[in-house]
């Protein structure tokens, strides 16, 4: 009962969050699936190449990056972890993904595999994730990430 009530009661509030003026700051113009996928691929390339200028451009100042191990980073702390060498993305490979577009927002959901070195330890991470992109001043910006680690194959 409560779940059904909450779903219908909060729906107008959730939809209202996507209306002009109440959604992500400066979010304007519609995005397409192709644009969102190109932006996600550009982000992967920038992270593997340690291209900090590209990351500064691609990442929104309000980025919330929730790692599969529950660490939460901002744009500044995420980029600094790579700049300092604490984290090094060796490969990042998109698996099966779906992209949903809602006006100026694009949401990528799916699987990915990262080969990363973190604190000197080499890891291969098979993940389920969502990434959110927002069109701002005619540029797509990465504003949210959350990942869950998949169990190792049996």
N, C-alpha and C positions, 0 to 999 in steps of 0.2 A: 504493500500500500504506500509506504513512505517513498519508495523508489519511484513509483509511478507518479505520485504527487510532485516530487522534486523534479522529475523529468519535465513535466508539463508546466509547472510553476516557473522554473528557471529558464525554459526555452526562450521566452521573449528577451530575457536579460542577456542570454548568450548570443542571440541573434543581434541584439542591440549593440553588442561589443564590436560587431563588424561594420556598423554604420559609419558614415563619414563623420569625422570629428570625435568619435569615441573609441576608435580602434587604435592600432599602433601609431605612434607619432609619425607624422609626415608620410603616411602610407597612401599613395595615390596611383591610380591607373591599374588596369587589369594586367595580370600575368598569364602566361601560357605554359602549358606542360613542357614544351620544348625549351623555353627560357629557364624554367626552374631546373630542369635536368642539366642544362648547360652550366648553370651557376653552381650546382652541386658538384659536377665534374671539375669545374675550375677550382673550387675549394679544395677538393682532393689533391689536384695537381699542385696547388700552392703549398699545402701542408707537407706533401712528400718532398717538394723542392726547397722547403724552408724559405719560401718567397714571402717575407714579412710585409713588403709593400703591398703585394696582392691581398694578403690576409687583412691588412689594415683597411683596404678598400672594400673587400667583400663582407667583412664582419660588421654588423651594426654595433654601435657604441653600447647598446642595451642587451647585447648577447648574453643568454643564459645557456651554459653548456654543462649538462649533467652527464657525467661519465658513467659507464656501466658499473664501476666500483663505488658509486654514489658521491664522488667528489664533484663539487659544483664550481665552475669557473666563470669568470667574466671575460669579456674580450681581452682586457689588459692582462689578466692572470693566465689565460690560455696561451696567448702569444708569448708571454714571458717564459712560460714553462718550456716552450720550444726554443726560444732564443737562448736560454740559459743552458740548453742541452739536457735538461732533466727528462724531457720527452722528445723522441725522434720518431716520426712516422716514416717507415721504410716503404710500405706499400699500403694502398687503400683501394679496395675493389668493391664496386657496387654489385649486389646480387639482384634478386628480383625486387623491383620497387613499383609502387603506385604513386602517382602524383595527383593531388586534388587541388584545384584552384578555386579560391573564393575572393573574387575581386582582386585586390592588390596583394593578397596572400597566397602563397603556394606551400603545400605541405607534402613532403616526401616521406613515405612510410615503406619500410622493407627490410632487407637484410644486407649486410656488408661484412667484409673481412678486412681487418687491419693487422698488419705486421708492424709492431711498434716496439721501441726500446724505451722503457720507463725505469728511471732510477737504476740504470745499468743492467736491467733484466730484459731479455728478448721475449716477447709475447706474441702469440697469434690469437686474435680475438674475433670470434664469430658472433655477430651482433644482430639483434633486431633494433630498429631505431625509428625515430621520426626527426625530421629537420624542417624548420619553418623559415621561409624566405618572404621578405616584404619588399614591395617596390617603393623606393623612396627617391624623389628627385630623378626619376627615370632610370634608376639603378637598382638592381636587386641586391638586398642585403640579407645575410644569414643572421637570424635573430634568436633561434632556439634549437637545441639539440637534446635529445634524451635517448639513451641506449640501454639495452638489457643484454647481458652476456648469455649466449646459448650454451647449454651443457655440451661437454665434449661428446663426440659420437661414441656409441657403445661398441 
